[in-house]
């Protein structure tokens, strides 16, 4: 049997390194990688039979669903976004998923959506919870604090001015005049000292500049940094979930208010020390003891609720790839 690994289409302006981190989580279970398969073009594959772990977001290209018959899918940590579900759950789509059931789902929303169509599905959590293979001894942990794409759903220049159409739309709806909103809300719960000394990381670099190999190197570099961090503060689940696996203290900043975003988190948010923000007012609540703001002396201990999910994922993937 040959083995495949997912790669991803780029946006016109940027790409998401979190996708590559998800593929690294899959890669660690493969004896080898024979072929890269683009997530948005799985229906086009023609070749030798290939085993493929189907983890992550599906899909941006509803016209190329379902995958080729030459692909032997391993369904774990599968997310069907609410934007794509109506098209993906056509008669053909339902038949495909039933053929390969049970379907292991990254979030409870996906599991419930599939079960409503008579598909055997269950919540597995995300495969990035198994990235403890990148874990280092605590003696290698330094004093670095990383703030990774906090409140990235808020108005930001790369989205506001994405193209002419987006610019006009965001001027008309007022989003273009809210570019300071993120910094204003962050200052409500993060001290100025931390904001000044922490390293800010962007997991959406510019597109059309890197090869797939370079993207995977970028993802590995980030995992190695997170593994040695004192604290990570992020709104990216593919930063926060790996941090749980790495044993790195992490605080998830939840300021999402659209269902497109929130449906991805059903069953996942409970795993984190979390700050939930009212995106309109900036008021917030922490589900862990927080005296004032996050400062250089803030110490958090991960909830350690992820281990059962991670262990079950490891066993399932190993058994499916035998």
C-alpha positions, -999 to 999 in steps of 0.1 A, spaced: 0 0 0 11 35 -8 6 64 17 -5 99 10 -3 131 29 -26 161 26 -15 194 11 -36 225 6 -46 252 -18 -34 287 -10 -55 318 -6 -46 347 -30 -29 365 -1 -19 340 25 -20 304 36 -26 287 70 4 269 85 -21 253 108 -31 230 79 5 218 76 6 212 114 -24 190 109 -6 171 82 25 167 104 2 151 130 -9 126 103 26 121 90 40 107 122 18 76 118 28 69 83 57 45 75 65 67 45 49 94 23 46 83 -13 24 111 -26 11 145 -16 -27 149 -22 -43 182 -24 -73 184 0 -94 203 -25 -87 179 -54 -91 145 -40 -117 136 -65 -92 141 -93 -66 115 -81 -59 86 -104 -32 62 -96 -21 34 -74 -43 27 -43 -32 51 -16 -41 52 21 -49 88 33 -57 101 68 -86 124 63 -82 149 92 -90 186 92 -114 210 75 -135 198 45 -140 214 22 -135 247 3 -141 230 -31 -175 213 -29 -174 204 -66 -145 179 -60 -162 159 -33 -162 129 -31 -126 116 -31 -114 92 -58 -120 55 -55 -82 50 -56 -80 67 -22 -85 44 9 -95 70 35 -89 69 73 -116 91 88 -104 106 120 -105 142 132 -128 150 102 -144 184 102 -173 192 78 -179 229 80 -215 241 80 -208 261 49 -200 230 29 -222 204 46 -253 209 24 -234 201 -8 -212 174 8 -242 156 21 -258 150 -13 -270 115 -20 -236 106 -34 -218 122 -5 -239 103 21 -233 70 3 -195 77 3 -194 84 40 -216 54 48 -193 32 28 -163 43 50 -181 46 84 -175 49 113 -164 85 107 -142 100 134 -150 137 138 -128 165 151 -158 182 167 -192 173 180 -210 195 154 -196 173 126 -205 141 144 -241 153 150 -245 166 114 -234 132 100 -255 112 125 -286 132 115 -281 117 80 -278 82 93 -240 80 91 -222 63 119 -201 91 133 -185 100 167 -163 127 182 -126 119 183 -110 153 189 -82 166 167 -52 146 156 -29 175 166 -35 163 202 -11 134 194 19 157 186 36 148 219 63 133 196 76 169 195 76 173 232 109 182 250 121 179 286 110 207 308 147 216 313 146 229 277 117 253 284 127 289 284 110 322 294 95 329 260 59 340 257 43 337 223 11 354 213 -2 336 182 -28 353 160 -49 365 189 -85 375 180 -77 369 143 -114 370 134 -115 407 143 -110 432 115 -74 431 102 -57 448 72 -51 416 52 -88 407 53 -102 442 51 -82 451 20 -80 416 5 -92 429 -29 -112 459 -42 -146 442 -36 -137 434 0 -123 469 6 -155 486 -6 -177 461 14 -157 467 46 -158 504 42 -195 503 38 -202 480 67 -178 499 90 -152 471 95 -125 492 79 -128 517 108 -123 490 135 -87 480 129 -77 491 164 -104 469 180 -81 439 185 -54 458 203 -79 476 225 -95 443 236 -62 426 241 -51 453 265 -82 445 287 -67 412 298 -30 412 288 -6 435 306 14 461 287 46 444 299 36 411 283 24 428 251 58 446 248 80 416 255 61 386 240 68 374 205 39 378 182 35 350 157 14 349 125 3 315 113 -9 329 80 22 339 60 20 354 25 10 329 -2 29 320 -34 63 322 -18 69 288 -3 71 252 -16 52 224 3 85 213 18 92 248 31 57 250 46 62 217 64 96 230 77 78 262 89 52 241 107 80 220 124 98 252 134 67 265 151 61 232 170 97 233 182 92 269 194 59 261 212 75 230 228 100 253 246 77 282 255 69 294 290 34 304 279 14 306 246 -17 328 242 -36 322 210 -69 321 191 -56 293 168 -68 259 177 -39 244 157 -16 262 180 -35 256 212 -42 219 206 -6 211 198 5 230 229 -17 206 250 2 177 235 35 194 240 28 201 277 31 239 271 9 261 292 -16 276 268 -45 301 271 -71 300 243 -86 334 235 -121 329 222 -136 360 205 -155 342 177 -191 351 171 -199 335 138 -212 300 135 -187 292 107 -161 296 134 -178 283 165 -191 251 149 -154 240 146 -150 242 184 -179 221 197 -163 196 221 -128 212 218 -131 244 238 -136 224 270 -100 213 268 -85 247 273 -78 273 299 -98 300 281 -107 336 280 -140 343 264 -145 378 250 -176 397 241 -165 408 206 -188 439 208 -178 453 242 -145 437 250 -156 424 283 -142 390 292 -144 360 315 -117 335 323 -124 299 332 -93 297 353 -80 319 382 -69 352 368 -61 381 391 -63 412 369 -44 408 337 -20 382 323 14 394 333 50 380 334 42 362 366 10 345 354 13 307 357 -14 284 343 -16 246 344 -32 229 314 -65 211 323 -50 177 310 -84 167 297 -70 157 263 -52 125 271 -80 101 266 -88 116 232 -51 115 222 -46 79 233 -78 68 215 -67 86 183 -33 70 183 -48 35 187 -74 41 160 -50 54 134 -25 27 141 -52 0 137 -65 15 105 -30 17 89 -21 -19 96 
